[in-house]
Amino acid sequence: MRHRKIFCLKRPFLLAALLAALLAAICMLSLINGGLKVGWNPTSISLGRYTRLDYEYDDSPEKLSNCSAILWGEREALEQAKLLTVSKDFRKRIRVPDQFYVNASKDCRKFKSSRKYLTFPLSQEEEDFPLAYAMVVHHKVQNFERLLRAIYAPQNVYCIHVDLKASPSFLAAVSAVVSCFPNVFLAGRRERVVYAGWSRVQADLNCMAELLTTGVAWRYFINLCGQDFPLKTNLEMVRALQALNGANSMESEKIPKEKRWRVERVHHEVDGHIQALGTAKESPPFQLPIMSGNAYILVTRGFVRSVLEDQRILALIDWAKDTYSPDEFLWATIQRMPGVPGSTWASSKYDLSDVNALAKLVKWQWHEGEQSSTDAVYPPCQGIHIRGICVYGSGDLQWLVKQRHLFANKFDTDEEAVAIYCLEKYLRQRVLAQLQEVNVWYSTFM
C-alpha cells in the first residue's frame, strides 16, 4: 500500500489524465445512450391550436431495427427495417411539426442537452482545424436539424441559407434552432432559389462572403443541402482534409457533348422556371476551358477568397449568370484556373469524377447495377428514387460507410427514417471510440 500511495503522489499528471479520460468517456456514453430515440415521450407541449408529444429518441421502440445488424448487412434486420419504414403508423409518429423546434429551443440549454449536441471540441487536432459550412435549405426541418447536429462542433462556423420560398413555419423553426448556437447564423441575404438557375450559386456566394467575416480562422469550406448527411466524424473529416495538403476536392472533368448546350445558349428565368432563348452565347472570358462538375465542393479558404476577389473569376461569374445550371460547371472551371489556391492543371490528366472526389456521394439511378455489370458505377439503391437520385435505405448503409466521401445525398426522415437513425448512431459510436483513443494517448504520454 505504501508504494502504491507514493506512486500516486509522484504522478499527479497521470492521475489527472486518467480522471479526465474517465469523465470524457462517461460524457460520451451519455451522448450515445441519449442519441437515438424514435417516438414521442409522455411530455406534451403546446403547438398552437393543438397539442402533440415532445420529441425524443429511444433505442428500441417497437423493436426498432438492430442498427449493428443492419450495418453488417444481416438479412433479417434489413427486412425488419423495411417493414418498419413502410408502416404508416411509424411514419406518422416520427414526423415532427415545425412548431416543435420553435417551442423546444426556447430553452437553449435544455434543447442542446436533450438533443445531445457536442458543446466542446473533442480534440486539440479538431480545435486547431475549424471548418466553415454553407447549408442551403428550404423544407424538412427535421432533416436540417439532424444534419446540423451530426456535423456540429463549437470550433466550426455554419451559415444557413433559407430559401425565400420556404414556408413561414419552416423559417421560424430554423431560426429558432440557429438562435441557440453562437457559431451558427442565418444568411443575411436570401435568394429565391430556382432549380438550374443562377440563384443556387448566389446562395453559396452569399454565405462565402459572410463566412469570411466571422473572425473564425477556418481552413476549408463545405457546402451542403438539407438532405445531405455525413459519412465521417468531424475528426475523420479534419484528417481527410489535412491529407489534401492545401488542395481542393470536387468533380471537375471535360464537359460532355450532351451538356455543351448549357453554356452555348442563353437562358433566362420566367416565373421561377428556366427558359432557353435559343440565342448563341458569347465565348467565356479569357478563353477559359469550361469544365463539368456539380454544386458541392470542398475548398480552401484561399479558394473562397479568390472566388470573391479574383477579377478573372468575377468575369466568369458575370458570364455564367444566364447559363443553364451554372452550379454544374462554375466551381469545376475555377478549379482548373492557374493561380487559384488548391486548384489543379486544366489538362485532362487531372480530371476528377464525382466518384473519386471527396465532397459528396450521390447514387444516380442510371449508373446503378450489379457488380458483375461493366457499366455499373455503384450497387442498386435499397431505398427509393426521387428525380433519378437514390434516397438511401437501410440496405445501403453497409456500402455507404465504406466509401471515402465525407458526405452523401439523399437522406429523408419521411421516406427512409431507419437509415438516417442508424447512420447517426454509427457516427456517434465512432466519436466515442475516437475520444477514448485520444485519452489513451494523452494518459500514456503525460
C-alpha positions as CSV (number, residue, x, y, z in Angstrom):
1,M,0.0,0.0,0.0
2,R,2.8,2.4,0.9
3,H,4.4,2.0,-2.6
4,R,1.1,2.5,-4.4
5,K,0.5,5.7,-2.4
6,I,3.9,7.1,-3.2
7,F,3.3,6.3,-6.9
8,C,0.1,8.3,-7.0
9,L,1.6,11.2,-5.2
10,K,4.5,11.4,-7.6
11,R,2.4,11.1,-10.7
12,P,-0.3,13.8,-10.3
13,F,-0.5,14.4,-14.0
14,L,-1.1,10.8,-14.8
15,L,-3.9,10.6,-12.2
16,A,-5.5,13.8,-13.6
17,A,-5.3,12.4,-17.2
18,L,-6.9,9.2,-16.1
19,L,-9.7,11.1,-14.4
20,A,-10.2,13.3,-17.4
21,A,-10.4,10.2,-19.6
22,L,-13.0,8.6,-17.3
23,L,-15.1,11.8,-17.2
24,A,-14.9,12.2,-21.0
25,A,-15.9,8.6,-21.5
26,I,-18.9,9.0,-19.2
27,C,-19.9,12.1,-21.0
28,M,-19.7,10.4,-24.4
29,L,-21.6,7.4,-23.2
30,S,-24.4,9.8,-22.2
31,L,-24.3,11.2,-25.7
32,I,-24.6,7.7,-27.2
33,N,-27.3,6.5,-24.9
34,G,-29.4,9.5,-25.4
35,G,-28.7,9.9,-29.1
36,L,-31.1,7.6,-30.9
37,K,-34.7,7.5,-29.9
38,V,-37.7,7.4,-32.3
39,G,-41.1,8.2,-30.8
40,W,-43.0,10.6,-28.6
41,N,-42.3,10.8,-24.9
42,P,-45.0,11.4,-22.3
43,T,-44.3,15.2,-22.0
44,S,-46.7,17.3,-24.1
45,I,-46.1,20.7,-25.4
46,S,-48.5,23.3,-26.8
47,L,-48.4,23.6,-30.6
48,G,-50.7,26.4,-31.4
49,R,-54.3,25.1,-31.6
50,Y,-53.3,21.5,-30.9
51,T,-51.0,19.6,-28.6
52,R,-48.5,16.9,-29.6
53,L,-46.0,15.0,-27.6
54,D,-42.4,16.1,-27.1
55,Y,-39.9,14.6,-29.4
56,E,-37.1,12.5,-28.2
57,Y,-35.3,9.3,-29.1
58,D,-35.4,5.7,-27.9
59,D,-33.0,2.9,-28.8
60,S,-35.7,0.3,-29.4
61,P,-39.3,1.5,-29.5
62,E,-41.4,-1.1,-31.3
63,K,-38.3,-3.2,-31.7
64,L,-36.6,-0.7,-33.9
65,S,-34.3,-2.4,-36.2
66,N,-30.9,-3.5,-34.8
67,C,-28.5,-0.9,-36.3
68,S,-25.4,-3.0,-35.7
69,A,-27.0,-5.9,-37.7
70,I,-28.1,-3.5,-40.4
71,L,-24.6,-2.2,-40.8
72,W,-23.4,-5.8,-41.1
73,G,-25.9,-6.4,-43.8
74,E,-27.9,-9.1,-42.0
75,R,-30.9,-10.0,-44.0
76,E,-33.4,-10.4,-41.1
77,A,-32.5,-7.0,-39.7
78,L,-32.8,-5.3,-43.1
79,E,-36.2,-6.9,-43.7
80,Q,-37.4,-5.7,-40.3
81,A,-36.2,-2.2,-41.0
82,K,-38.0,-2.2,-44.4
83,L,-41.3,-3.3,-42.7
84,L,-40.9,-0.5,-40.2
85,T,-40.1,2.1,-42.8
86,V,-43.3,1.4,-44.8
87,S,-45.5,1.4,-41.8
88,K,-47.9,4.3,-41.9
89,D,-48.2,4.4,-38.1
90,F,-44.5,4.6,-37.7
91,R,-44.2,7.4,-40.3
92,K,-46.9,9.3,-38.6
93,R,-45.4,9.0,-35.2
94,I,-41.9,10.1,-36.1
95,R,-42.9,13.1,-38.1
96,V,-42.0,16.3,-36.2
97,P,-44.0,19.5,-36.7
98,D,-42.1,22.7,-37.4
99,Q,-43.6,24.3,-34.2
100,F,-41.9,21.7,-32.1
101,Y,-38.5,23.3,-32.8
102,V,-39.8,26.8,-32.0
103,N,-41.0,25.6,-28.6
104,A,-38.2,23.3,-27.8
105,S,-35.5,25.8,-28.5
106,K,-36.9,28.5,-26.1
107,D,-34.7,26.9,-23.5
108,C,-31.5,26.5,-25.4
109,R,-29.6,24.8,-22.7
110,K,-32.2,22.1,-22.4
111,F,-32.6,21.8,-26.2
112,K,-28.8,21.2,-26.7
113,S,-28.7,18.8,-23.8
114,S,-31.7,16.8,-24.8
115,R,-30.6,16.6,-28.4
116,K,-27.1,15.7,-27.3
117,Y,-25.2,18.4,-29.2
118,L,-21.4,18.4,-28.7
119,T,-20.6,21.6,-26.9
120,F,-16.8,21.3,-26.6
121,P,-14.0,20.4,-29.0
122,L,-13.3,16.7,-28.8
123,S,-9.6,17.0,-29.5
124,Q,-6.9,19.7,-30.0
125,E,-6.5,18.5,-33.5
126,E,-10.1,19.4,-34.3
127,E,-9.9,22.7,-32.4
128,D,-6.9,23.8,-34.4
129,F,-8.6,22.9,-37.8
130,P,-12.0,24.6,-37.8
131,L,-14.3,24.2,-40.8
132,A,-16.9,26.5,-42.5
133,Y,-20.2,25.2,-43.7
134,A,-22.9,26.7,-46.0
135,M,-26.2,24.9,-45.9
136,V,-28.9,25.8,-48.4
137,V,-32.3,24.6,-47.1
138,H,-36.0,25.1,-48.0
139,H,-38.1,22.4,-46.3
140,K,-38.0,19.4,-43.9
141,V,-36.8,21.0,-40.6
142,Q,-36.2,17.5,-39.1
143,N,-33.7,16.7,-41.8
144,F,-32.0,20.0,-41.3
145,E,-31.7,19.8,-37.6
146,R,-30.4,16.2,-37.7
147,L,-27.8,17.2,-40.2
148,L,-26.7,20.2,-38.1
149,R,-26.4,18.0,-35.0
150,A,-24.4,15.4,-36.9
151,I,-21.8,18.0,-38.1
152,Y,-21.9,20.4,-35.2
153,A,-18.7,21.3,-33.3
154,P,-18.2,24.6,-31.4
155,Q,-15.0,25.5,-33.2
156,N,-16.7,25.3,-36.7
157,V,-18.9,28.0,-38.2
158,Y,-22.2,27.5,-40.1
159,C,-24.1,29.8,-42.5
160,I,-27.7,28.7,-43.1
161,H,-29.4,30.0,-46.2
162,V,-33.1,29.6,-46.1
163,D,-34.8,29.8,-49.5
164,L,-37.1,32.8,-49.9
165,K,-39.9,30.5,-51.0
166,A,-39.7,28.4,-47.8
167,S,-42.8,28.4,-45.6
168,P,-43.0,30.9,-42.7
169,S,-43.2,27.9,-40.3
170,F,-40.0,26.4,-41.7
171,L,-38.2,29.7,-41.4
172,A,-39.4,30.2,-37.8
173,A,-38.2,26.7,-36.9
174,V,-34.8,27.0,-38.5
175,S,-34.4,30.5,-36.9
176,A,-35.3,29.1,-33.5
177,V,-32.7,26.3,-33.7
178,V,-30.0,28.6,-35.1
179,S,-30.6,31.1,-32.2
180,C,-29.2,28.5,-29.7
181,F,-25.7,28.5,-31.2
182,P,-23.2,31.4,-31.3
183,N,-21.4,29.9,-34.3
184,V,-24.5,29.2,-36.5
185,F,-26.2,32.1,-38.3
186,L,-28.8,32.7,-41.0
187,A,-27.5,34.2,-44.2
188,G,-28.2,37.9,-44.2
189,R,-29.1,37.9,-47.9
190,R,-31.5,35.3,-49.1
191,E,-32.3,34.1,-52.6
192,R,-35.4,32.6,-54.2
193,V,-33.6,29.5,-55.4
194,V,-34.7,28.3,-58.9
195,Y,-33.7,24.8,-60.0
196,A,-30.9,25.0,-62.6
197,G,-30.8,28.8,-62.2
198,W,-28.1,31.2,-61.0
199,S,-29.8,31.7,-57.7
200,R,-28.4,28.4,-56.4
201,V,-24.8,29.6,-56.9
202,Q,-25.7,33.0,-55.5
203,A,-26.9,31.4,-52.3
204,D,-23.5,29.9,-51.8
205,L,-21.7,33.1,-52.7
206,N,-23.7,35.0,-50.1
207,C,-22.6,32.5,-47.4
208,M,-19.0,32.5,-48.6
209,A,-18.8,36.3,-48.2
210,E,-20.3,36.2,-44.7
211,L,-18.2,33.3,-43.5
212,L,-15.0,35.2,-44.4
213,T,-16.1,38.0,-42.0
214,T,-16.9,35.8,-38.9
215,G,-13.5,36.1,-37.3
216,V,-13.1,32.3,-37.3
217,A,-9.8,31.2,-39.0
218,W,-11.5,28.2,-40.7
219,R,-9.4,26.1,-43.1
220,Y,-11.9,24.5,-45.5
221,F,-15.3,25.4,-46.9
222,I,-18.0,22.8,-47.4
223,N,-21.4,23.4,-48.9
224,L,-24.4,21.2,-48.3
225,C,-28.2,21.0,-48.8
226,G,-30.8,19.9,-46.3
227,Q,-30.9,16.2,-47.4
228,D,-27.2,15.5,-47.0
229,F,-25.7,13.6,-44.2
230,P,-22.1,12.9,-43.1
231,L,-20.3,9.6,-43.6
232,K,-17.4,10.6,-41.4
233,T,-17.0,12.1,-37.9
234,N,-15.6,15.7,-37.6
235,L,-12.1,14.2,-36.7
236,E,-12.2,12.0,-39.7
237,M,-13.1,14.9,-41.9
238,V,-10.3,17.0,-40.4
239,R,-7.8,14.3,-41.1
240,A,-9.0,13.8,-44.7
241,L,-8.8,17.5,-45.4
242,Q,-5.3,17.7,-43.8
243,A,-4.2,14.9,-46.1
244,L,-5.2,17.1,-49.1
245,N,-2.3,19.4,-48.1
246,G,-4.0,22.6,-49.3
247,A,-5.7,21.1,-52.4
248,N,-9.4,21.3,-53.2
249,S,-11.6,18.2,-53.8
250,M,-14.5,18.4,-56.3
251,E,-15.8,16.9,-59.5
252,S,-14.0,18.6,-62.5
253,E,-14.0,16.9,-65.9
254,K,-14.2,17.7,-69.6
255,I,-17.7,18.8,-70.3
256,P,-19.5,16.1,-72.3
257,K,-21.1,16.9,-75.7
258,E,-24.6,16.4,-74.4
259,K,-24.1,19.2,-71.8
260,R,-22.5,21.8,-74.0
261,W,-25.8,23.4,-74.9
262,R,-26.0,24.6,-71.3
263,V,-23.1,27.0,-71.8
264,E,-23.6,27.7,-75.5
265,R,-27.1,29.0,-75.3
266,V,-28.6,32.0,-73.4
267,H,-31.3,31.3,-70.8
268,H,-33.4,33.4,-68.6
269,E,-35.8,32.9,-65.7
270,V,-39.6,33.1,-66.2
271,D,-41.8,32.8,-63.1
272,G,-39.4,30.6,-61.3
273,H,-38.5,28.4,-64.3
274,I,-35.6,28.4,-66.7
275,Q,-36.4,29.0,-70.4
276,A,-34.0,28.9,-73.3
277,L,-33.9,32.0,-75.5
278,G,-32.2,29.9,-78.2
279,T,-29.6,32.6,-78.9
280,A,-25.9,31.7,-79.1
281,K,-23.9,32.8,-76.2
282,E,-20.5,34.7,-76.4
283,S,-17.3,32.8,-75.6
284,P,-16.2,32.5,-72.0
285,P,-13.9,35.3,-70.7
286,F,-10.1,34.8,-71.1
287,Q,-10.9,31.8,-73.3
288,L,-11.3,29.7,-70.2
289,P,-12.0,25.9,-70.8
290,I,-15.4,25.2,-69.3
291,M,-15.4,22.1,-67.2
292,S,-18.2,19.8,-65.9
293,G,-18.8,19.3,-62.2
294,N,-21.5,19.7,-59.6
295,A,-22.7,22.1,-57.0
296,Y,-20.9,20.6,-54.0
297,I,-17.3,21.2,-53.1
298,L,-14.5,21.0,-50.5
299,V,-12.3,24.1,-51.0
300,T,-9.7,26.0,-49.1
301,R,-10.2,29.5,-47.6
302,G,-7.9,30.8,-50.3
303,F,-10.2,29.4,-53.0
304,V,-13.2,31.1,-51.4
305,R,-11.3,34.5,-51.2
306,S,-10.3,34.1,-54.9
307,V,-13.9,33.5,-55.9
308,L,-14.9,36.8,-54.3
309,E,-11.9,38.9,-55.4
310,D,-10.1,37.4,-58.4
311,Q,-11.0,39.6,-61.5
312,R,-10.9,36.6,-63.8
313,I,-13.4,34.7,-61.6
314,L,-15.6,37.7,-61.3
315,A,-15.7,38.0,-65.1
316,L,-16.6,34.3,-65.3
317,I,-19.3,34.7,-62.7
318,D,-20.8,37.5,-64.7
319,W,-20.7,35.5,-67.9
320,A,-22.3,32.4,-66.2
321,K,-25.4,34.2,-64.8
322,D,-27.6,33.5,-67.9
323,T,-26.5,29.9,-68.4
324,Y,-28.3,26.7,-67.5
325,S,-27.3,25.0,-64.3
326,P,-24.2,27.1,-63.7
327,D,-23.5,25.3,-60.4
328,E,-22.6,22.2,-62.5
329,F,-19.7,23.9,-64.2
330,L,-18.7,27.1,-62.4
331,W,-16.7,25.6,-59.5
332,A,-15.3,22.9,-61.7
333,T,-14.0,25.5,-64.1
334,I,-12.5,27.7,-61.4
335,Q,-10.8,24.6,-60.0
336,R,-8.7,24.4,-63.2
337,M,-7.7,28.0,-63.4
338,P,-4.0,28.8,-62.9
339,G,-3.1,30.6,-59.6
340,V,-6.3,29.7,-57.8
341,P,-5.4,28.3,-54.3
342,G,-5.8,24.5,-54.3
343,S,-6.6,24.2,-58.0
344,T,-5.1,21.7,-60.5
345,W,-3.9,21.9,-64.1
346,A,-6.5,22.1,-66.9
347,S,-5.0,19.0,-68.6
348,S,-7.4,16.1,-68.9
349,K,-4.8,14.1,-66.9
350,Y,-6.1,15.9,-63.8
351,D,-9.8,15.3,-64.4
352,L,-11.7,14.1,-61.3
353,S,-15.1,12.4,-61.3
354,D,-17.7,12.7,-58.5
355,V,-17.0,9.1,-57.6
356,N,-13.4,10.0,-56.7
357,A,-13.9,13.5,-55.3
358,L,-14.3,13.6,-51.5
359,A,-17.1,16.1,-51.4
360,K,-20.3,14.1,-51.8
361,L,-21.6,10.7,-52.9
362,V,-24.8,10.6,-55.0
363,K,-26.3,7.4,-56.4
364,W,-27.7,8.3,-59.9
365,Q,-30.3,5.8,-61.0
366,W,-28.8,5.3,-64.5
367,H,-25.4,4.4,-63.0
368,E,-26.7,1.7,-60.7
369,G,-26.3,-2.0,-61.3
370,E,-24.9,-5.3,-60.1
371,Q,-21.1,-5.6,-59.5
372,S,-20.8,-8.0,-62.4
373,S,-22.0,-5.3,-64.8
374,T,-19.2,-3.4,-66.6
375,D,-21.4,-0.3,-66.8
376,A,-22.4,-0.1,-63.2
377,V,-20.8,2.6,-61.0
378,Y,-22.5,1.5,-57.7
379,P,-24.9,-1.1,-56.5
380,P,-28.7,-0.7,-56.8
381,C,-30.5,1.7,-54.5
382,Q,-32.0,0.0,-51.5
383,G,-34.4,2.9,-50.8
384,I,-36.4,4.8,-53.3
385,H,-35.6,7.1,-56.2
386,I,-36.6,10.8,-56.4
387,R,-35.8,12.6,-59.6
388,G,-33.4,9.9,-60.5
389,I,-31.4,10.1,-57.2
390,C,-31.4,7.3,-54.6
391,V,-32.9,8.2,-51.2
392,Y,-30.8,5.8,-49.2
393,G,-32.4,2.9,-47.4
394,S,-31.1,0.7,-44.6
395,G,-29.7,-1.7,-47.1
396,D,-27.4,1.0,-48.5
397,L,-25.6,1.7,-45.2
398,Q,-23.1,-1.2,-45.3
399,W,-21.9,0.0,-48.6
400,L,-22.1,3.7,-47.7
401,V,-19.8,3.6,-44.6
402,K,-17.0,2.0,-46.7
403,Q,-16.8,4.9,-49.1
404,R,-14.2,7.6,-48.9
405,H,-16.6,10.6,-49.4
406,L,-17.3,12.9,-46.5
407,F,-21.0,13.3,-47.2
408,A,-23.8,11.5,-49.1
409,N,-27.1,12.6,-50.7
410,K,-30.1,11.9,-50.4
411,F,-31.4,11.1,-46.9
412,D,-35.0,11.6,-45.9
413,T,-36.6,11.1,-42.5
414,D,-40.1,11.0,-44.1
415,E,-39.2,8.2,-46.5
416,E,-36.3,6.2,-45.1
417,A,-36.1,7.1,-41.4
418,V,-34.3,4.0,-40.1
419,A,-31.3,4.6,-42.5
420,I,-30.6,8.1,-41.1
421,Y,-31.1,7.0,-37.5
422,C,-28.7,4.1,-37.8
423,L,-26.1,6.2,-39.6
424,E,-26.4,8.7,-36.9
425,K,-25.8,6.1,-34.2
426,Y,-22.9,4.7,-36.2
427,L,-21.2,8.1,-36.2
428,R,-21.8,8.7,-32.5
429,Q,-20.2,5.4,-31.7
430,R,-17.2,6.3,-33.8
431,V,-16.9,9.6,-32.0
432,L,-16.9,7.7,-28.7
433,A,-14.2,5.4,-29.9
434,Q,-12.1,8.3,-31.1
435,L,-12.4,10.1,-27.8
436,Q,-11.2,7.0,-26.0
437,E,-8.3,6.8,-28.4
438,V,-7.3,10.4,-27.8
439,N,-7.5,10.0,-24.0
440,V,-5.5,6.8,-24.0
441,W,-2.7,8.6,-26.0
442,Y,-3.0,11.5,-23.5
443,S,-2.7,9.3,-20.5
444,T,0.2,7.4,-21.9
445,F,2.4,10.5,-22.6
446,M,1.5,12.8,-19.7
